[in-house]
Amino acid sequence: MSTKPQVLLREVLPFFLGLAALLLTTLLVDALLHLIDAVWIGRYLGIPGVLLILASFGHSLRKRGILKSGDPVRLLHLHEGLAWTGSLLVLVHAGIHFNAVLAWLAVVAMLINIVSGLTGKYLLRRAQTRLKAARTELKAEGVSDPEVSARLHNDSLAVDVMRAWRKVHLPIALVFAILALAHVSAIFVLWGWK
């Protein structure tokens, strides 16, 4: 492993690529629905999307001891997959209303939630591991502590900023879940189901 700073290239870039993949997939699915004249399907994707996102909370419940069973690593992977798929469905659902302000506000709220979740997955967890490994390697090469700190200064700052994620992701996810459930409930109550 090279001792050159790598957090931005190896951790931040994959984060943005993961986010770009979700957005690109959303646009492709939405374009496909328009192409085959099936835009109406998008109207119904919000409900299963929200249900998948809610199902992804099993990881958080296990992590906090509310659920007593389940492999935490498996639940984390399930959380990531369910949340990604649910987010995709909700974004496609919102994307069918390109001319509506409320839909764009919902998309922005959803993207904030997605970004906060991806921060933990791609940035913080991997960046901490990489920073620790780089520090260990530099010390093993005999580099002095002040020089190690100088070489890894930018990476260290980036990791410190990302640590704030732990304090914001759960509240953001809970607020989004409550708003999404309120939206779905309003649809069930007010929409003329025929």
Secondary structure, 3 states (H helix, E strand, C coil): CCCCCCHHHHHHHHHHHHHHHHHHHHHHHHHHHHHCCCCHHHHHHHHHHHHHHHHCCHHHHHHCCCCCCCCHHHHHHHHHHHHHHHHHHHHHHHHCCCCCHHHHHHHHHHHHHHHHHHHHHHHHHHHHHHHHHHHHHHHHCCCCHHHHHHHCHHHHHHHHHHHCHHHHHHHHHHHHHHHHHHHHHHHHHHCCCC
